Amino acid sequence: MVRVTYTSASATATTLVVATPLAGTYGGTVNLQAALTSGGSPLAGKSVTFSLDGFSRGNAVTNASGIATLSGVTLTTGLSNTLLPVGNYVVSASFAGDNTYAFSNDTDTQAVNPLGITVTADAKSKVYGSNDPVLTYTYNPALIGADVFSGGLVRSVGENVGTYTINRGTLALSPNYVINYVGANLSITPLPITVMADNKAILSTNIKELNQLSKVLVKNRAALDETLTAAPVALNNLFLAYNESSGTLDTRANTGESAAKLSSTPSVVLCALVPDACGQLSSVVKLLGLQRTGALTQGTTSSVTEVEPIDRTLGGLVKGDR
């Protein structure tokens, strides 16, 4: 600190003292202050000029206490206002004097400290055997100007299932910053495995049964074809015979048709006219060589159908006794 007091023969001596400024932070601002007195008494209304690192930063007028304060001075230097890096710099203040009071000045030191940056790692996870995810982070506050990080985070060594610490590693900034690092973890989770039992035996059994079913279908192809052909006619006959009012299946009373059939197939007429006695007349029908006809077919005449034993296996499609 250098304090200079100049007194002319016709001027009153003054004393200017720079208040030691508080330490500033990189990229921040500070307040510069100086006290002007004469004979121990404060001088008000006097202009004081401040400079930082050899460059003028402005003027401030003393108050009633003789204090001149220049607020919000950015920590830059030079004509281009380049940021002052971390370090110590000269602050000076000067009073030019006037007709009454003599010139005086003073200097002190302005400290610039690093800007604190909090870096917080992001928690990560991966499945066993897979590649590591990119290790990322957030930070606060923002960096100044074009400043950027260098390096990156690293994690603890290991590839088995478990938890691994994510460390700061080589992540760094210039000396104008100080990093406060908040770590996180990377978790390795088990790899899911799906185990399927061998189903060869089941598949073999199914193929054999399918082969048997195919043979039955081929064997009964003609019967199936006949069923599919006659089924629409049979369903139509059933629909026409249904009596909705009584909920019964009734026969048609067509005497013209009955007369024609009486000469060709008398068994049909007998069973149609006396259905309750058809069972008792069966011996007579057999004795006369007559047979009861089956359902109407697609043609215009009825056919005599022999009643065959019922096949409860449906031709071998299902298990059971024939």
ZAMARGU-4260 file (C-alpha; in steps of 0.2 Angstrom, whole numbers, plus 5000, padded with zeros to 4 digits):
<rodrens>
0) 5000/5000/5000 | 5007/5017/4995 | 4999/5033/5002 | 5004/5050/4995 | 4999/5066/5001
5) 5003/5082/4992 | 5002/5099/4999 | 5004/5116/4990 | 5009/5132/4999 | 4991/5138/4997
10) 4981/5121/4999 | 4976/5112/5014 | 4983/5094/5016 | 4972/5079/5013 | 4973/5061/5017
15) 4965/5047/5006 | 4964/5029/5012 | 4958/5015/5002 | 4947/5002/5012 | 4954/4985/5010
20) 4941/4977/4998 | 4933/4961/5001 | 4939/4947/4991 | 4930/4945/4974 | 4926/4929/4964
25) 4931/4925/4947 | 4919/4933/4934 | 4910/4943/4948 | 4910/4961/4954 | 4917/4971/4969
30) 4914/4987/4978 | 4929/4999/4979 | 4929/5012/4993 | 4941/5026/5000 | 4940/5038/5014
35) 4945/5057/5011 | 4949/5067/5026 | 4958/5083/5030 | 4966/5087/5047 | 4956/5072/5054
40) 4939/5078/5047 | 4929/5070/5033 | 4928/5079/5017 | 4911/5078/5008 | 4907/5081/4990
45) 4924/5077/4983 | 4927/5066/4968 | 4938/5051/4970 | 4944/5041/4955 | 4947/5022/4956
50) 4957/5011/4946 | 4960/4992/4946 | 4975/4983/4939 | 4981/4999/4932 | 4965/5004/4922
55) 4953/5017/4927 | 4936/5010/4933 | 4927/5026/4937 | 4923/5040/4949 | 4913/5042/4965
60) 4909/5057/4976 | 4912/5057/4995 | 4897/5057/5007 | 4895/5066/5023 | 4907/5054/5031
65) 4920/5057/5018 | 4918/5040/5010 | 4918/5037/4991 | 4910/5021/4985 | 4911/5014/4967
70) 4899/4999/4967 | 4897/4984/4955 | 4915/4985/4948 | 4917/4970/4936 | 4933/4960/4939
75) 4941/4963/4922 | 4956/4972/4915 | 4962/4981/4899 | 4953/4990/4886 | 4944/4974/4881
80) 4938/4970/4898 | 4946/4953/4899 | 4941/4943/4915 | 4954/4944/4929 | 4960/4927/4933
85) 4962/4921/4950 | 4975/4931/4959 | 4979/4948/4968 | 4978/4965/4959 | 4982/4983/4964
90) 4967/4994/4968 | 4971/5013/4968 | 4961/5028/4973 | 4966/5047/4970 | 4959/5064/4974
95) 4965/5077/4962 | 4964/5091/4974 | 4955/5108/4971 | 4958/5127/4976 | 4956/5122/4994
100) 4962/5105/4997 | 4978/5096/4991 | 4980/5081/4980 | 4981/5064/4988 | 4980/5045/4984
105) 4981/5027/4991 | 4983/5009/4985 | 4978/4992/4991 | 4976/4974/4985 | 4960/4966/4977
110) 4960/4947/4978 | 4951/4937/4965 | 4946/4919/4971 | 4940/4904/4961 | 4922/4902/4957
115) 4914/4887/4965 | 4906/4874/4954 | 4895/4860/4961 | 4896/4845/4949 | 4883/4831/4953
120) 4885/4814/4945 | 4870/4805/4937 | 4866/4788/4944 | 4868/4774/4931 | 4864/4756/4929
125) 4867/4742/4916 | 4863/4723/4914 | 4877/4711/4917 | 4888/4708/4902 | 4883/4724/4893
130) 4893/4739/4889 | 4894/4753/4902 | 4883/4768/4899 | 4890/4785/4896 | 4894/4793/4913
135) 4885/4810/4914 | 4883/4824/4926 | 4875/4841/4930 | 4883/4857/4937 | 4879/4873/4944
140) 4881/4888/4942 | 4885/4890/4924 | 4903/4892/4918 | 4909/4910/4913 | 4910/4914/4894
145) 4918/4900/4884 | 4925/4890/4898 | 4922/4871/4897 | 4926/4856/4907 | 4940/4844/4902
150) 4942/4825/4906 | 4927/4814/4912 | 4920/4804/4926 | 4926/4786/4930 | 4919/4772/4940
155) 4926/4758/4951 | 4933/4743/4943 | 4921/4727/4942 | 4909/4718/4931 | 4900/4707/4942
160) 4882/4711/4949 | 4884/4724/4962 | 4885/4743/4965 | 4901/4753/4959 | 4905/4771/4964
165) 4906/4784/4951 | 4921/4795/4954 | 4927/4812/4948 | 4941/4805/4938 | 4949/4817/4926
170) 4935/4830/4926 | 4943/4847/4928 | 4941/4865/4925 | 4954/4880/4924 | 4961/4886/4940
175) 4948/4900/4940 | 4936/4887/4947 | 4935/4875/4961 | 4925/4859/4959 | 4913/4853/4973
180) 4910/4835/4967 | 4894/4825/4972 | 4896/4807/4967 | 4884/4793/4963 | 4883/4774/4959
185) 4882/4763/4944 | 4872/4747/4947 | 4875/4731/4938 | 4859/4720/4938 | 4858/4701/4934
190) 4855/4696/4916 | 4838/4687/4914 | 4839/4670/4907 | 4824/4660/4900 | 4826/4641/4902
195) 4814/4630/4891 | 4812/4612/4895 | 4814/4599/4880 | 4797/4595/4873 | 4803/4582/4860
200) 4792/4568/4869 | 4777/4579/4869 | 4779/4584/4851 | 4782/4566/4845 | 4766/4560/4854
205) 4756/4575/4846 | 4763/4570/4829 | 4758/4552/4831 | 4740/4557/4836 | 4739/4569/4822
210) 4744/4556/4810 | 4731/4544/4817 | 4717/4558/4815 | 4723/4561/4797 | 4721/4543/4793
215) 4703/4542/4800 | 4698/4558/4790 | 4705/4550/4774 | 4696/4534/4778 | 4679/4542/4781
220) 4681/4555/4767 | 4666/4548/4757 | 4655/4548/4773 | 4660/4566/4777 | 4657/4572/4759
225) 4639/4564/4760 | 4636/4572/4777 | 4641/4589/4771 | 4630/4587/4755 | 4614/4580/4764
230) 4616/4591/4780 | 4607/4607/4772 | 4592/4596/4766 | 4590/4588/4783 | 4591/4605/4792
235) 4578/4612/4780 | 4567/4597/4783 | 4569/4599/4802 | 4565/4618/4801 | 4549/4614/4790
240) 4543/4601/4803 | 4545/4612/4818 | 4528/4618/4826 | 4532/4634/4835 | 4516/4635/4844
245) 4517/4617/4852 | 4536/4616/4852 | 4535/4599/4843 | 4541/4591/4826 | 4525/4588/4816
250) 4523/4578/4800 | 4515/4585/4784 | 4497/4579/4780 | 4498/4578/4761 | 4486/4565/4755
255) 4491/4566/4737 | 4509/4562/4741 | 4503/4548/4754 | 4493/4540/4740 | 4508/4539/4729
260) 4519/4533/4742 | 4506/4520/4748 | 4509/4510/4732 | 4528/4513/4732 | 4533/4513/4750
265) 4518/4508/4761 | 4529/4508/4777 | 4532/4527/4775 | 4513/4530/4775 | 4509/4517/4789
270) 4522/4525/4801 | 4517/4543/4796 | 4498/4540/4799 | 4501/4529/4815 | 4518/4535/4823
275) 4513/4528/4840 | 4510/4510/4833 | 4525/4510/4821 | 4535/4500/4834 | 4522/4487/4835
280) 4520/4486/4817 | 4538/4483/4814 | 4535/4464/4814 | 4522/4466/4801 | 4532/4478/4791
285) 4546/4465/4791 | 4534/4451/4787 | 4528/4461/4772 | 4546/4465/4766 | 4544/4483/4770
290) 4557/4495/4777 | 4555/4512/4786 | 4562/4525/4775 | 4575/4538/4781 | 4575/4556/4779
295) 4571/4565/4763 | 4586/4567/4752 | 4590/4580/4739 | 4580/4570/4725 | 4561/4569/4724
300) 4559/4551/4730 | 4562/4543/4747 | 4575/4530/4749 | 4575/4515/4761 | 4589/4516/4773
305) 4595/4501/4783 | 4598/4506/4802 | 4617/4503/4806 | 4624/4501/4823 | 4629/4517/4831
310) 4648/4521/4830 | 4651/4530/4846 | 4670/4533/4842 | 4664/4544/4826 | 4675/4533/4815
315) 4690/4533/4828 | 4690/4552/4831 | 4687/4550/4849 | 4690/4535/4861 | 4676/4524/4866
320) 4668/4507/4862 | 4660/4505/4844
</rodrens>
